[in-house]
Amino acid sequence: MLVVLNELGYLMNKHFTNKQQLVNALETTFGDIGSRQNLFTYVDRYSDAPGPADLEELKRHKQRLLDAISKASQQSFANNT
């Protein structure tokens, strides 16, 4: 999921001005996630060299996330009208 969020540009957005803020938010939600450096090294490495099965998995996760965002946006719009 982190790789998908990174590819879609959500890891560094208006809510996180630096990587440490993101790591702090992840740790608050999920507990110990390891070092910041290892986290971003993994995300970068996985983004650069996934295999065919990994690419399919990323594609599925990306579409599920985009669908969820679209649905949430539509619900928000419907609630505000």
N, CA, C and O atoms as a GROMACS GRO file, in nm:
protein
  324
    1MET      N    1   0.083  -0.119   0.000
    1MET     CA    2   0.000   0.000   0.000
    1MET      C    3   0.087   0.125   0.000
    1MET      O    4   0.054   0.224  -0.065
    2LEU      N    5   0.197   0.121   0.072
    2LEU     CA    6   0.285   0.238   0.073
    2LEU      C    7   0.341   0.267  -0.065
    2LEU      O    8   0.355   0.383  -0.103
    3VAL      N    9   0.373   0.164  -0.140
    3VAL     CA   10   0.425   0.184  -0.275
    3VAL      C   11   0.317   0.250  -0.360
    3VAL      O   12   0.347   0.342  -0.436
    4VAL      N   13   0.194   0.203  -0.350
    4VAL     CA   14   0.083   0.262  -0.426
    4VAL      C   15   0.062   0.407  -0.385
    4VAL      O   16   0.049   0.495  -0.471
    5LEU      N   17   0.060   0.433  -0.257
    5LEU     CA   18   0.044   0.571  -0.209
    5LEU      C   19   0.156   0.660  -0.260
    5LEU      O   20   0.133   0.776  -0.297
    6ASN      N   21   0.276   0.607  -0.262
    6ASN     CA   22   0.390   0.682  -0.314
    6ASN      C   23   0.372   0.712  -0.462
    6ASN      O   24   0.394   0.825  -0.506
    7GLU      N   25   0.333   0.610  -0.540
    7GLU     CA   26   0.315   0.629  -0.684
    7GLU      C   27   0.206   0.730  -0.715
    7GLU      O   28   0.214   0.804  -0.813
    8LEU      N   29   0.103   0.734  -0.632
    8LEU     CA   30  -0.006   0.827  -0.654
    8LEU      C   31   0.021   0.966  -0.596
    8LEU      O   32  -0.059   1.058  -0.613
    9GLY      N   33   0.134   0.980  -0.528
    9GLY     CA   34   0.173   1.110  -0.474
    9GLY      C   35   0.112   1.145  -0.340
    9GLY      O   36   0.116   1.261  -0.299
   10TYR      N   37   0.056   1.046  -0.269
   10TYR     CA   38  -0.008   1.074  -0.142
   10TYR      C   39   0.086   1.068  -0.022
   10TYR      O   40   0.048   1.113   0.087
   11LEU      N   41   0.205   1.015  -0.038
   11LEU     CA   42   0.293   1.007   0.078
   11LEU      C   43   0.343   1.144   0.121
   11LEU      O   44   0.357   1.172   0.240
   12MET      N   45   0.370   1.227   0.026
   12MET     CA   46   0.418   1.362   0.061
   12MET      C   47   0.318   1.462   0.004
   12MET      O   48   0.332   1.510  -0.109
   13ASN      N   49   0.219   1.494   0.083
   13ASN     CA   50   0.119   1.590   0.039
   13ASN      C   51   0.108   1.703   0.140
   13ASN      O   52   0.198   1.722   0.222
   14LYS      N   53   0.001   1.776   0.135
   14LYS     CA   54  -0.012   1.890   0.224
   14LYS      C   55  -0.016   1.852   0.372
   14LYS      O   56   0.007   1.937   0.458
   15HIS      N   57  -0.044   1.725   0.402
   15HIS     CA   58  -0.052   1.682   0.540
   15HIS      C   59   0.085   1.648   0.599
   15HIS      O   60   0.102   1.649   0.721
   16PHE      N   61   0.182   1.619   0.514
   16PHE     CA   62   0.316   1.581   0.561
   16PHE      C   63   0.419   1.667   0.490
   16PHE      O   64   0.440   1.653   0.369
   17THR      N   65   0.483   1.756   0.565
   17THR     CA   66   0.583   1.842   0.503
   17THR      C   67   0.720   1.775   0.498
   17THR      O   68   0.810   1.822   0.428
   18ASN      N   69   0.736   1.666   0.572
   18ASN     CA   70   0.861   1.592   0.564
   18ASN      C   71   0.837   1.446   0.596
   18ASN      O   72   0.730   1.409   0.645
   19LYS      N   73   0.935   1.363   0.567
   19LYS     CA   74   0.920   1.219   0.583
   19LYS      C   75   0.901   1.178   0.729
   19LYS      O   76   0.832   1.081   0.758
   20GLN      N   77   0.962   1.251   0.821
   20GLN     CA   78   0.948   1.214   0.962
   20GLN      C   79   0.804   1.231   1.009
   20GLN      O   80   0.756   1.150   1.089
   21GLN      N   81   0.735   1.332   0.962
   21GLN     CA   82   0.594   1.348   0.999
   21GLN      C   83   0.512   1.228   0.953
   21GLN      O   84   0.424   1.181   1.025
   22LEU      N   85   0.540   1.179   0.833
   22LEU     CA   86   0.471   1.061   0.782
   22LEU      C   87   0.502   0.940   0.869
   22LEU      O   88   0.411   0.865   0.906
   23VAL      N   89   0.628   0.919   0.902
   23VAL     CA   90   0.667   0.806   0.986
   23VAL      C   91   0.598   0.816   1.122
   23VAL      O   92   0.550   0.716   1.174
   24ASN      N   93   0.594   0.936   1.180
   24ASN     CA   94   0.527   0.953   1.309
   24ASN      C   95   0.379   0.916   1.299
   24ASN      O   96   0.325   0.852   1.389
   25ALA      N   97   0.313   0.957   1.191
   25ALA     CA   98   0.172   0.924   1.173
   25ALA      C   99   0.153   0.773   1.157
   25ALA      O  100   0.059   0.716   1.214
   26LEU      N  101   0.240   0.708   1.080
   26LEU     CA  102   0.231   0.563   1.063
   26LEU      C  103   0.254   0.490   1.196
   26LEU      O  104   0.185   0.392   1.225
   27GLU      N  105   0.350   0.537   1.275
   27GLU     CA  106   0.377   0.473   1.404
   27GLU      C  107   0.262   0.493   1.502
   27GLU      O  108   0.231   0.403   1.580
   28THR      N  109   0.198   0.609   1.496
   28THR     CA  110   0.083   0.633   1.582
   28THR      C  111  -0.029   0.536   1.547
   28THR      O  112  -0.099   0.486   1.636
   29THR      N  113  -0.045   0.509   1.420
   29THR     CA  114  -0.153   0.421   1.373
   29THR      C  115  -0.118   0.273   1.387
   29THR      O  116  -0.200   0.194   1.432
   30PHE      N  117   0.005   0.236   1.349
   30PHE     CA  118   0.040   0.094   1.339
   30PHE      C  119   0.141   0.045   1.441
   30PHE      O  120   0.169  -0.075   1.447
   31GLY      N  121   0.197   0.134   1.522
   31GLY     CA  122   0.301   0.093   1.616
   31GLY      C  123   0.438   0.100   1.549
   31GLY      O  124   0.457   0.175   1.453
   32ASP      N  125   0.532   0.023   1.600
   32ASP     CA  126   0.669   0.026   1.549
   32ASP      C  127   0.673  -0.020   1.404
   32ASP      O  128   0.632  -0.131   1.372
   33ILE      N  129   0.722   0.066   1.316
   33ILE     CA  130   0.732   0.033   1.173
   33ILE      C  131   0.877   0.024   1.128
   33ILE      O  132   0.903   0.006   1.009
   34GLY      N  133   0.970   0.037   1.219
   34GLY     CA  134   1.111   0.034   1.182
   34GLY      C  135   1.162   0.174   1.155
   34GLY      O  136   1.094   0.273   1.182
   35SER      N  137   1.282   0.181   1.103
   35SER     CA  138   1.344   0.312   1.082
   35SER      C  139   1.287   0.381   0.958
   35SER      O  140   1.240   0.316   0.864
   36ARG      N  141   1.291   0.512   0.961
   36ARG     CA  142   1.246   0.593   0.847
   36ARG      C  143   1.326   0.558   0.723
   36ARG      O  144   1.269   0.543   0.614
   37GLN      N  145   1.456   0.546   0.738
   37GLN     CA  146   1.542   0.517   0.624
   37GLN      C  147   1.506   0.383   0.561
   37GLN      O  148   1.493   0.374   0.439
   38ASN      N  149   1.488   0.279   0.642
   38ASN     CA  150   1.452   0.149   0.587
   38ASN      C  151   1.316   0.151   0.519
   38ASN      O  152   1.298   0.088   0.415
   39LEU      N  153   1.222   0.223   0.576
   39LEU     CA  154   1.089   0.234   0.517
   39LEU      C  155   1.096   0.292   0.376
   39LEU      O  156   1.041   0.235   0.282
   40PHE      N  157   1.163   0.404   0.362
   40PHE     CA  158   1.168   0.470   0.231
   40PHE      C  159   1.262   0.400   0.134
   40PHE      O  160   1.242   0.407   0.013
   41THR      N  161   1.365   0.334   0.186
   41THR     CA  162   1.450   0.252   0.099
   41THR      C  163   1.368   0.140   0.039
   41THR      O  164   1.379   0.112  -0.081
   42TYR      N  165   1.287   0.075   0.121
   42TYR     CA  166   1.201  -0.034   0.073
   42TYR      C  167   1.102   0.018  -0.032
   42TYR      O  168   1.087  -0.043  -0.137
   43VAL      N  169   1.037   0.129  -0.003
   43VAL     CA  170   0.938   0.184  -0.098
   43VAL      C  171   1.006   0.217  -0.230
   43VAL      O  172   0.952   0.185  -0.336
   44ASP      N  173   1.120   0.280  -0.224
   44ASP     CA  174   1.192   0.317  -0.348
   44ASP      C  175   1.238   0.193  -0.424
   44ASP      O  176   1.222   0.185  -0.546
   45ARG      N  177   1.294   0.097  -0.353
   45ARG     CA  178   1.345  -0.025  -0.418
   45ARG      C  179   1.230  -0.104  -0.480
   45ARG      O  180   1.241  -0.151  -0.594
   46TYR      N  181   1.121  -0.118  -0.408
   46TYR     CA  182   1.007  -0.194  -0.458
   46TYR      C  183   0.944  -0.124  -0.578
   46TYR      O  184   0.899  -0.189  -0.672
   47SER      N  185   0.941   0.007  -0.575
   47SER     CA  186   0.884   0.083  -0.687
   47SER      C  187   0.967   0.069  -0.813
   47SER      O  188   0.914   0.070  -0.924
   48ASP      N  189   1.098   0.055  -0.796
   48ASP     CA  190   1.189   0.052  -0.911
   48ASP      C  191   1.198  -0.084  -0.978
   48ASP      O  192   1.224  -0.090  -1.098
   49ALA      N  193   1.177  -0.194  -0.905
   49ALA     CA  194   1.207  -0.324  -0.964
   49ALA      C  195   1.107  -0.434  -0.927
   49ALA      O  196   1.148  -0.542  -0.885
   50PRO      N  197   0.976  -0.408  -0.941
   50PRO     CA  198   0.884  -0.516  -0.912
   50PRO      C  199   0.879  -0.618  -1.025
   50PRO      O  200   0.903  -0.584  -1.141
   51GLY      N  201   0.848  -0.741  -0.990
   51GLY     CA  202   0.831  -0.844  -1.092
   51GLY      C  203   0.690  -0.839  -1.148
   51GLY      O  204   0.609  -0.758  -1.103
   52PRO      N  205   0.659  -0.924  -1.245
   52PRO     CA  206   0.526  -0.923  -1.309
   52PRO      C  207   0.411  -0.944  -1.210
   52PRO      O  208   0.308  -0.877  -1.219
   53ALA      N  209   0.427  -1.036  -1.116
   53ALA     CA  210   0.321  -1.059  -1.018
   53ALA      C  211   0.306  -0.938  -0.927
   53ALA      O  212   0.194  -0.902  -0.889
   54ASP      N  213   0.418  -0.877  -0.891
   54ASP     CA  214   0.415  -0.758  -0.806
   54ASP      C  215   0.347  -0.641  -0.879
   54ASP      O  216   0.271  -0.566  -0.819
   55LEU      N  217   0.376  -0.627  -1.008
   55LEU     CA  218   0.312  -0.521  -1.086
   55LEU      C  219   0.160  -0.538  -1.089
   55LEU      O  220   0.086  -0.440  -1.079
   56GLU      N  221   0.114  -0.662  -1.103
   56GLU     CA  222  -0.030  -0.689  -1.103
   56GLU      C  223  -0.090  -0.654  -0.967
   56GLU      O  224  -0.198  -0.596  -0.959
   57GLU      N  225  -0.019  -0.691  -0.861
   57GLU     CA  226  -0.068  -0.660  -0.726
   57GLU      C  227  -0.074  -0.509  -0.706
   57GLU      O  228  -0.173  -0.458  -0.652
   58LEU      N  229   0.029  -0.438  -0.748
   58LEU     CA  230   0.028  -0.291  -0.738
   58LEU      C  231  -0.088  -0.232  -0.816
   58LEU      O  232  -0.155  -0.140  -0.768
   59LYS      N  233  -0.111  -0.284  -0.935
   59LYS     CA  234  -0.220  -0.234  -1.018
   59LYS      C  235  -0.355  -0.253  -0.948
   59LYS      O  236  -0.439  -0.163  -0.947
   60ARG      N  237  -0.375  -0.371  -0.888
   60ARG     CA  238  -0.501  -0.398  -0.815
   60ARG      C  239  -0.517  -0.305  -0.696
   60ARG      O  240  -0.624  -0.248  -0.675
   61HIS      N  241  -0.411  -0.289  -0.617
   61HIS     CA  242  -0.417  -0.200  -0.501
   61HIS      C  243  -0.442  -0.055  -0.544
   61HIS      O  244  -0.521   0.016  -0.482
   62LYS      N  245  -0.375  -0.014  -0.649
   62LYS     CA  246  -0.392   0.123  -0.697
   62LYS      C  247  -0.538   0.148  -0.738
   62LYS      O  248  -0.595   0.251  -0.705
   63GLN      N  249  -0.596   0.054  -0.811
   63GLN     CA  250  -0.734   0.070  -0.856
   63GLN      C  251  -0.831   0.069  -0.738
   63GLN      O  252  -0.926   0.147  -0.735
   64ARG      N  253  -0.808  -0.019  -0.640
   64ARG     CA  254  -0.894  -0.022  -0.522
   64ARG      C  255  -0.887   0.109  -0.445
   64ARG      O  256  -0.989   0.158  -0.397
   65LEU      N  257  -0.768   0.164  -0.434
   65LEU     CA  258  -0.752   0.291  -0.364
   65LEU      C  259  -0.820   0.404  -0.440
   65LEU      O  260  -0.889   0.487  -0.381
   66LEU      N  261  -0.800   0.409  -0.571
   66LEU     CA  262  -0.863   0.513  -0.652
   66LEU      C  263  -1.016   0.501  -0.647
   66LEU      O  264  -1.086   0.602  -0.642
   67ASP      N  265  -1.067   0.378  -0.648
   67ASP     CA  266  -1.212   0.358  -0.637
   67ASP      C  267  -1.263   0.407  -0.502
   67ASP      O  268  -1.369   0.471  -0.495
   68ALA      N  269  -1.190   0.378  -0.395
   68ALA     CA  270  -1.230   0.422  -0.261
   68ALA      C  271  -1.229   0.574  -0.251
   68ALA      O  272  -1.318   0.634  -0.190
   69ILE      N  273  -1.128   0.637  -0.310
   69ILE     CA  274  -1.120   0.783  -0.308
   69ILE      C  275  -1.236   0.842  -0.387
   69ILE      O  276  -1.298   0.939  -0.343
   70SER      N  277  -1.265   0.785  -0.502
   70SER     CA  278  -1.375   0.833  -0.584
   70SER      C  279  -1.508   0.819  -0.511
   70SER      O  280  -1.590   0.911  -0.512
   71LYS      N  281  -1.529   0.705  -0.448
   71LYS     CA  282  -1.653   0.681  -0.374
   71LYS      C  283  -1.667   0.780  -0.259
   71LYS      O  284  -1.775   0.835  -0.237
   72ALA      N  285  -1.559   0.803  -0.186
   72ALA     CA  286  -1.562   0.896  -0.075
   72ALA      C  287  -1.591   1.038  -0.124
   72ALA      O  288  -1.664   1.113  -0.059
   73SER      N  289  -1.534   1.074  -0.237
   73SER     CA  290  -1.558   1.207  -0.293
   73SER      C  291  -1.703   1.223  -0.335
   73SER      O  292  -1.764   1.327  -0.311
   74GLN      N  293  -1.759   1.119  -0.397
   74GLN     CA  294  -1.899   1.124  -0.439
   74GLN      C  295  -1.992   1.134  -0.319
   74GLN      O  296  -2.089   1.208  -0.322
   75GLN      N  297  -1.962   1.059  -0.212
   75GLN     CA  298  -2.044   1.065  -0.092
   75GLN      C  299  -2.035   1.202  -0.027
   75GLN      O  300  -2.136   1.255   0.020
   76SER      N  301  -1.916   1.257  -0.025
   76SER     CA  302  -1.897   1.390   0.033
   76SER      C  303  -1.974   1.494  -0.047
   76SER      O  304  -2.037   1.583   0.010
   77PHE      N  305  -1.969   1.483  -0.180
   77PHE     CA  306  -2.041   1.576  -0.266
   77PHE      C  307  -2.191   1.563  -0.242
   77PHE      O  308  -2.262   1.663  -0.233
   78ALA      N  309  -2.241   1.440  -0.233
   78ALA     CA  310  -2.384   1.415  -0.212
   78ALA      C  311  -2.430   1.470  -0.076
   78ALA      O  312  -2.540   1.522  -0.064
   79ASN      N  313  -2.345   1.459   0.024
   79ASN     CA  314  -2.378   1.509   0.157
   79ASN      C  315  -2.380   1.661   0.162
   79ASN      O  316  -2.449   1.720   0.245
   80ASN      N  317  -2.304   1.725   0.074
   80ASN     CA  318  -2.295   1.871   0.075
   80ASN      C  319  -2.397   1.938  -0.016
   80ASN      O  320  -2.406   2.060  -0.019
   81THR      N  321  -2.474   1.859  -0.091
   81THR     CA  322  -2.572   1.920  -0.182
   81THR      C  323  -2.712   1.905  -0.127
   81THR      O  324  -2.807   1.950  -0.190
   0.00000   0.00000   0.00000
